[in-house]
Amino acid sequence: MRFRRWIAAIVVAASAATAATWYLLQPTPVSVVTAKRGVAAEIVYASGSVEPKTWAKVAPVVRERIVERCDCEDSRVERGHVLARLDDSEVKAALGELEARRALAAQEFQRQTVLAEKNAASQQALDQARSELSQIEALIAAQKARLETYILRAPTPGVVLREDGEVGEVAELGTILFWIGEPRPLLVVAEVNEEDIPRVEVGQRTLLRADAFPGRNLEAVVDRITPKGDPVTKTYRVYFRLPDDTPLRIGMSTDVNIVTRVARNALLVPSAAVQGNDIVVVEGDRAYKREIRTGIRGVKGVEVLSGVGEQDRIVSPYPADLKDGTRVKTTETGT
């Protein structure tokens, strides 16, 4: 009985070993592609927004309630046009009080002048009256200048691109109430990382993507680069000139793709097939790692300068866990 059990155990173990050997000797399935000729483009990526080339923002410098606002959105205005008025009743009241004091001070100065001419008043009294009058007049001038800040005017001629705030609301300091500028030409303004900015130059072609126009090819040109970067965000501001017939509108957000270098008739392999500078090629029925020299690296393709030919079968995606020399079973796929 015990002998039969041993025989059965040996048979089971042998069967398991045979199955394991069969499984291990089975080739690993992989998908392969071949390198193709095409255009490789080196891209610098950023995100930006559409702005007019010429525009200004109007914001109050005092915190006060809006008592009047023009209904001039999308209308052209000239420089100095009144856009809104803030409640200036307290300032006017203070100005009225100063003007009343000036009248009294002027009378006193006149009286002291007459007395001085008759030698009935000292020069000191006359000088003091003159000083008090001058001080009040200076206060009045300052109050009138302050009163002007309660009027929001167009700083430049242009179209009122947008207006915010309603009559009765309190205008907070620094809150932009009016955007004034020219609808054309337009720019895209983007922040480019400092490690990418050395590759960006004026005149470079730029491809844009906007959610408002899915699938549509939009282009711009690098117009200028701000000389000083932001040390906090580590970015440089770049301006991109849009064509006059662009469908983009002011305030829209865009993905910016700056074409910094182009290689035509380049040998390309899928980006997914490359890990560092390594690829895996199939020779016969076995896979081998191979080092390549790369050029432009794009999102979808990598330019190969050496190390692989157009006839080589390349494993894609890159098989990180595949050992060198492993038997494989290939399936041809596109690039």
QUIMOMO-V19837 format. One record per residue. N is the residue number from 1. RES is the residue in one letter. PHI is phi as a letter, one per 30 degrees, with the letter a starting at -180 (999 if undefined). Layout:
N,RES,PHI / N,RES,PHI
This chain:
1,M,999 / 2,R,d / 3,F,d / 4,R,d / 5,R,d / 6,W,d / 7,I,e / 8,A,d / 9,A,d / 10,I,d / 11,V,d / 12,V,d / 13,A,d / 14,A,d / 15,S,d / 16,A,d / 17,A,d / 18,T,d / 19,A,d / 20,A,d / 21,T,d / 22,W,d / 23,Y,d / 24,L,d / 25,L,d / 26,Q,d / 27,P,d / 28,T,d / 29,P,d / 30,V,b / 31,S,c / 32,V,b / 33,V,b / 34,T,c / 35,A,d / 36,K,b / 37,R,d / 38,G,a / 39,V,c / 40,A,c / 41,A,b / 42,E,c / 43,I,b / 44,V,c / 45,Y,c / 46,A,a / 47,S,b / 48,G,b / 49,S,b / 50,V,d / 51,E,b / 52,P,d / 53,K,d / 54,T,b / 55,W,a / 56,A,b / 57,K,c / 58,V,c / 59,A,b / 60,P,d / 61,V,c / 62,V,b / 63,R,c / 64,E,a / 65,R,d / 66,I,d / 67,V,c / 68,E,a / 69,R,b / 70,C,d / 71,D,c / 72,C,b / 73,E,d / 74,D,i / 75,S,c / 76,R,d / 77,V,b / 78,E,c / 79,R,d / 80,G,j / 81,H,d / 82,V,d / 83,L,c / 84,A,a / 85,R,b / 86,L,c / 87,D,d / 88,D,c / 89,S,d / 90,E,d / 91,V,d / 92,K,d / 93,A,d / 94,A,d / 95,L,d / 96,G,d / 97,E,d / 98,L,d / 99,E,d / 100,A,d / 101,R,d / 102,R,d / 103,A,d / 104,L,d / 105,A,d / 106,A,d / 107,Q,d / 108,E,d / 109,F,d / 110,Q,d / 111,R,d / 112,Q,d / 113,T,d / 114,V,d / 115,L,d / 116,A,d / 117,E,d / 118,K,c / 119,N,i / 120,A,c / 121,A,b / 122,S,d / 123,Q,d / 124,Q,d / 125,A,d / 126,L,d / 127,D,d / 128,Q,d / 129,A,d / 130,R,d / 131,S,d / 132,E,d / 133,L,d / 134,S,d / 135,Q,d / 136,I,d / 137,E,d / 138,A,d / 139,L,d / 140,I,d / 141,A,d / 142,A,d / 143,Q,d / 144,K,d / 145,A,d / 146,R,d / 147,L,d / 148,E,d / 149,T,d / 150,Y,d / 151,I,c / 152,L,c / 153,R,c / 154,A,d / 155,P,d / 156,T,a / 157,P,d / 158,G,l / 159,V,c / 160,V,d / 161,L,d / 162,R,a / 163,E,b / 164,D,b / 165,G,i / 166,E,b / 167,V,e / 168,G,j / 169,E,d / 170,V,d / 171,A,d / 172,E,d / 173,L,e / 174,G,i / 175,T,d / 176,I,d / 177,L,c / 178,F,b / 179,W,c / 180,I,b / 181,G,a / 182,E,c / 183,P,d / 184,R,b / 185,P,d / 186,L,c / 187,L,b / 188,V,c / 189,V,c / 190,A,b / 191,E,c / 192,V,c / 193,N,e / 194,E,d / 195,E,d / 196,D,c / 197,I,d / 198,P,d / 199,R,c / 200,V,c / 201,E,b / 202,V,d / 203,G,j / 204,Q,d / 205,R,d / 206,T,b / 207,L,c / 208,L,c / 209,R,b / 210,A,b / 211,D,d / 212,A,d / 213,F,b / 214,P,d / 215,G,i / 216,R,c / 217,N,d / 218,L,b / 219,E,b / 220,A,a / 221,V,b / 222,V,d / 223,D,c / 224,R,a / 225,I,b / 226,T,d / 227,P,d / 228,K,c / 229,G,d / 230,D,c / 231,P,d / 232,V,d / 233,T,d / 234,K,h / 235,T,b / 236,Y,b / 237,R,d / 238,V,b / 239,Y,c / 240,F,c / 241,R,d / 242,L,c / 243,P,d / 244,D,d / 245,D,c / 246,T,d / 247,P,d / 248,L,d / 249,R,c / 250,I,e / 251,G,j / 252,M,d / 253,S,c / 254,T,b / 255,D,c / 256,V,c / 257,N,b / 258,I,d / 259,V,d / 260,T,c / 261,R,a / 262,V,b / 263,A,b / 264,R,c / 265,N,h / 266,A,d / 267,L,d / 268,L,c / 269,V,b / 270,P,d / 271,S,e / 272,A,d / 273,A,d / 274,V,c / 275,Q,b / 276,G,i / 277,N,c / 278,D,c / 279,I,b / 280,V,b / 281,V,c / 282,V,c / 283,E,b / 284,G,i / 285,D,c / 286,R,b / 287,A,c / 288,Y,b / 289,K,d / 290,R,b / 291,E,d / 292,I,b / 293,R,c / 294,T,c / 295,G,c / 296,I,d / 297,R,c / 298,G,c / 299,V,d / 300,K,c / 301,G,b / 302,V,b / 303,E,d / 304,V,c / 305,L,c / 306,S,a / 307,G,j / 308,V,a / 309,G,c / 310,E,d / 311,Q,c / 312,D,d / 313,R,c / 314,I,c / 315,V,d / 316,S,b / 317,P,d / 318,Y,d / 319,P,d / 320,A,d / 321,D,c / 322,L,d / 323,K,d / 324,D,d / 325,G,i / 326,T,d / 327,R,d / 328,V,b / 329,K,c / 330,T,c / 331,T,b / 332,E,d / 333,T,b / 334,G,d / 335,T,d
